[in-house]
């Protein structure tokens, strides 16, 4: 039986303080026409922020799982290719990946698609059809997949070897061993750091504003440049991001407690 961590027994005083600050900002938004106008403008970017985060994180998680499995493969070529990708990508800042994918990899990929389309007699694909938003999503996927791969690898390695040997003795195939024995046990280890990466991606999605994608950060920058009310504008920007990240943090913590109770 795993004991309940002491922090789970603490009264959430931090949440009271954060709620008080959030309530004050919400009051200002409701009472001040300027704040209300700024919130109305920035709220248009919430959907873009959520879409970019969800799509990029889903793609990064899938690719990260493939990388983790490849890095533990019995084939040395797969292991070395996975390690090469993980170590190189982890050493490149996300903003550099965004710029590289947007202005180097993106046009090169369009050129490659057009080369294939020409051979098949299809219509050429225009570079502008590959939107900056999708280039940003691919950049975030590439960057985060390397970190998520290490999270998955650590979780998979946490499963006792005896469990795997027992599954082999029962005649389970490699896929069934992974699906029914390894991954369900590894997920308890994987979920907390994976949740942290998800929250980090919500914040790092603001970097797509450097490409002009109209997310919360970009709309905040444009709004502040137009009304010169930087204090009020960035208060609202911070409030919107905090609402998303704190809500996710509380949801993930509740999910962790439920999982500990269900799978002690």
C-alpha positions as CSV (number, residue, x, y, z in Angstrom):
1,X,0.0,0.0,0.0
2,X,1.6,3.3,-1.1
3,X,1.2,5.9,1.6
4,X,-0.5,9.2,0.8
5,X,2.1,11.9,0.2
6,X,2.2,14.7,2.9
7,X,1.4,17.4,0.3
8,X,-1.9,15.7,-0.5
9,X,-3.0,16.3,3.1
10,X,-2.1,20.0,3.1
11,X,-4.9,22.5,3.0
12,X,-4.5,24.4,-0.4
13,X,-3.6,27.8,1.0
14,X,-1.8,28.6,-2.2
15,X,-5.1,28.1,-4.1
16,X,-6.9,30.6,-1.8
17,X,-4.2,33.2,-2.6
18,X,-4.3,32.4,-6.3
19,X,-8.1,32.5,-6.2
20,X,-8.1,35.8,-4.5
21,X,-5.8,37.4,-7.0
22,X,-7.8,35.8,-9.9
23,X,-11.0,37.1,-8.3
24,X,-9.6,40.6,-8.0
25,X,-8.6,40.6,-11.7
26,X,-12.0,39.2,-12.7
27,X,-13.7,42.0,-10.6
28,X,-11.5,44.6,-12.5
29,X,-12.6,43.0,-15.8
30,X,-16.3,43.2,-14.8
31,X,-16.0,46.8,-13.4
32,X,-13.6,48.4,-15.9
33,X,-14.7,48.9,-19.5
34,X,-11.0,48.9,-20.6
35,X,-10.4,45.5,-19.0
36,X,-13.6,44.1,-20.5
37,X,-12.7,45.3,-23.9
38,X,-9.2,43.8,-23.7
39,X,-10.6,40.5,-22.5
40,X,-13.1,40.4,-25.4
41,X,-10.3,40.9,-27.8
42,X,-7.9,38.3,-26.3
43,X,-10.6,35.7,-25.8
44,X,-10.6,35.3,-29.6
45,X,-7.2,33.7,-29.3
46,X,-8.1,31.1,-26.6
47,X,-9.5,28.7,-29.2
48,X,-6.2,28.9,-31.2
49,X,-4.1,28.4,-28.1
50,X,-6.1,25.3,-27.1
51,X,-6.2,23.9,-30.6
52,X,-2.4,24.3,-31.1
53,X,-1.7,22.7,-27.7
54,X,-4.0,19.7,-28.0
55,X,-3.0,18.8,-31.6
56,X,0.7,19.3,-31.0
57,X,0.7,17.4,-27.7
58,X,-1.3,14.5,-29.2
59,X,1.2,14.2,-32.0
60,X,4.2,14.6,-29.7
61,X,2.9,11.9,-27.4
62,X,2.3,9.4,-30.2
63,X,5.7,10.1,-31.8
64,X,7.4,10.1,-28.3
65,X,6.0,6.7,-27.6
66,X,7.4,5.4,-30.9
67,X,10.7,6.9,-30.0
68,X,10.7,5.3,-26.5
69,X,9.9,1.9,-27.9
70,X,12.6,2.3,-30.6
71,X,15.2,3.4,-28.0
72,X,14.5,0.1,-26.2
73,X,14.5,-2.0,-29.3
74,X,16.7,-5.1,-29.6
75,X,17.9,-3.6,-32.9
76,X,20.9,-1.4,-32.5
77,X,20.1,0.7,-35.6
78,X,16.7,1.7,-34.1
79,X,18.2,2.4,-30.7
80,X,20.9,4.6,-32.1
81,X,18.5,6.5,-34.4
82,X,16.2,7.2,-31.6
83,X,19.0,8.3,-29.2
84,X,20.4,10.6,-32.0
85,X,17.0,12.3,-32.5
86,X,16.3,12.6,-28.8
87,X,19.6,14.1,-27.8
88,X,19.8,16.5,-30.7
89,X,16.3,17.8,-30.5
90,X,16.5,18.2,-26.7
91,X,19.5,20.5,-27.2
92,X,17.7,22.9,-29.5
93,X,15.5,25.7,-28.0
94,X,11.8,25.5,-28.9
95,X,11.9,29.0,-30.5
96,X,14.8,28.0,-32.8
97,X,12.8,24.9,-33.8
98,X,9.8,27.2,-34.6
99,X,11.8,29.5,-36.8
100,X,13.6,26.6,-38.5
101,X,10.4,24.7,-39.2
102,X,8.6,27.8,-40.4
103,X,11.2,29.2,-42.7
104,X,13.5,26.2,-43.6
105,X,11.8,22.9,-43.1
106,X,8.3,24.1,-44.2
107,X,9.3,25.4,-47.6
108,X,11.6,22.4,-48.2
109,X,8.7,20.1,-47.4
110,X,6.4,21.9,-49.9
111,X,9.2,21.6,-52.5
112,X,9.4,17.9,-51.8
113,X,5.6,17.5,-52.1
114,X,5.6,19.4,-55.3
115,X,8.4,17.3,-56.8
116,X,6.3,14.2,-56.0
117,X,3.1,15.8,-57.3
118,X,4.8,16.7,-60.6
119,X,5.8,13.1,-61.2
120,X,2.1,12.1,-60.6
121,X,0.7,14.9,-62.7
122,X,-1.0,16.6,-59.7
123,X,-1.5,20.3,-59.0
124,X,1.4,21.9,-57.2
125,X,1.1,22.7,-53.6
126,X,1.7,26.4,-52.7
127,X,3.9,27.3,-49.8
128,X,1.3,29.7,-48.4
129,X,-1.1,26.8,-48.2
130,X,1.1,25.3,-45.5
131,X,0.0,27.8,-42.9
132,X,2.2,29.2,-40.1
133,X,-0.1,27.7,-37.5
134,X,0.5,24.2,-38.8
135,X,4.2,24.8,-39.1
136,X,4.1,25.9,-35.4
137,X,2.2,22.8,-34.5
138,X,4.8,20.6,-36.2
139,X,7.7,22.5,-34.5
140,X,6.1,22.0,-31.0
141,X,5.5,18.3,-31.9
142,X,9.2,17.8,-32.8
143,X,10.5,19.6,-29.8
144,X,8.3,18.0,-27.2
145,X,8.4,14.5,-28.7
146,X,12.0,14.2,-27.5
147,X,11.2,15.0,-23.9
148,X,8.0,12.9,-23.9
149,X,10.0,9.9,-25.3
150,X,12.2,10.0,-22.2
151,X,9.1,10.1,-20.0
152,X,7.7,7.1,-21.7
153,X,11.1,5.3,-21.6
154,X,11.4,5.8,-17.8
155,X,7.8,4.6,-17.3
156,X,8.3,1.5,-19.4
157,X,11.6,0.6,-17.6
158,X,9.8,1.0,-14.2
159,X,7.8,-2.2,-14.9
160,X,9.4,-5.2,-13.2
161,X,11.1,-7.7,-15.4
162,X,9.2,-10.5,-13.6
163,X,5.9,-9.1,-14.9
164,X,7.2,-9.3,-18.5
165,X,8.6,-12.8,-18.0
166,X,5.3,-14.0,-16.5
167,X,3.4,-12.6,-19.5
168,X,5.8,-14.4,-21.9
169,X,5.3,-17.6,-19.9
170,X,1.5,-17.2,-20.5
171,X,2.1,-17.1,-24.2
172,X,1.2,-13.4,-24.7
173,X,2.5,-11.8,-27.9
174,X,4.7,-8.7,-27.8
175,X,1.8,-6.4,-28.6
176,X,-0.5,-8.0,-25.9
177,X,2.3,-7.9,-23.3
178,X,2.7,-4.2,-24.1
179,X,-1.0,-3.4,-24.1
180,X,-2.2,-5.4,-21.1
181,X,0.8,-5.8,-18.9
182,X,3.5,-3.2,-19.5
183,X,1.7,0.0,-20.5
184,X,-1.1,0.0,-17.8
185,X,1.6,-0.4,-15.1
186,X,3.9,2.2,-16.7
187,X,1.2,4.7,-17.1
188,X,1.1,5.4,-13.3
189,X,4.7,6.5,-13.5
190,X,4.3,8.3,-16.8
191,X,1.2,10.4,-16.0
192,X,2.7,13.0,-13.6
193,X,5.6,14.1,-15.8
194,X,3.4,13.8,-18.9
195,X,0.9,16.1,-17.3
196,X,3.7,18.5,-16.5
197,X,4.8,18.5,-20.1
198,X,1.2,19.2,-21.2
199,X,1.0,22.2,-18.9
200,X,4.4,23.4,-20.2
201,X,3.2,23.1,-23.7
202,X,0.2,25.3,-22.9
203,X,2.7,28.0,-21.9
204,X,5.2,27.3,-24.7
205,X,2.3,27.6,-27.2
206,X,2.7,31.4,-26.7
207,X,5.9,31.2,-28.6
208,X,3.9,30.7,-31.8
209,X,3.2,34.4,-31.6
210,X,6.6,35.0,-33.1
211,X,5.2,33.6,-36.3
212,X,2.2,35.9,-36.2
213,X,-0.3,33.1,-35.2
214,X,-3.2,34.9,-33.5
215,X,-3.1,33.1,-30.2
216,X,-3.5,34.9,-26.8
217,X,0.0,36.2,-26.7
218,X,0.0,37.6,-30.2
219,X,-3.4,39.3,-29.7
220,X,-2.1,40.7,-26.4
221,X,1.0,42.1,-28.2
222,X,-1.1,43.6,-31.0
223,X,-3.7,45.0,-28.5
224,X,-1.0,46.6,-26.2
225,X,0.7,48.1,-29.2
226,X,-2.6,49.7,-30.2
227,X,-3.8,51.1,-26.9
228,X,-0.5,51.5,-25.1
229,X,-2.1,50.0,-22.0
230,X,0.6,47.4,-21.4
231,X,-0.2,46.9,-17.7
232,X,-3.9,46.1,-18.2
233,X,-3.4,44.1,-21.4
234,X,-0.7,41.8,-20.0
235,X,-2.6,41.4,-16.8
236,X,-5.4,39.9,-18.9
237,X,-2.9,37.7,-20.9
238,X,-1.5,36.4,-17.6
239,X,-5.0,35.7,-16.2
240,X,-6.0,33.7,-19.2
241,X,-2.9,31.5,-19.1
242,X,-3.2,31.1,-15.4
243,X,-6.8,30.0,-15.6
244,X,-5.8,27.3,-18.1
245,X,-2.7,26.1,-16.4
246,X,-4.0,26.1,-12.8
247,X,-7.2,24.3,-13.9
248,X,-5.1,21.6,-15.6
249,X,-2.8,21.3,-12.6
250,X,-5.8,20.7,-10.3
251,X,-7.4,18.3,-12.7
252,X,-4.2,16.3,-13.1
253,X,-3.6,16.2,-9.3
254,X,-7.1,14.8,-8.8
255,X,-6.6,12.2,-11.5
256,X,-3.3,11.1,-9.8
257,X,-5.1,10.6,-6.5
258,X,-7.8,8.6,-8.1
259,X,-5.2,6.4,-9.9
260,X,-3.3,5.8,-6.6
261,X,-6.6,4.8,-4.9
262,X,-7.6,2.5,-7.8
263,X,-4.1,1.0,-8.4
264,X,-2.3,1.1,-5.0
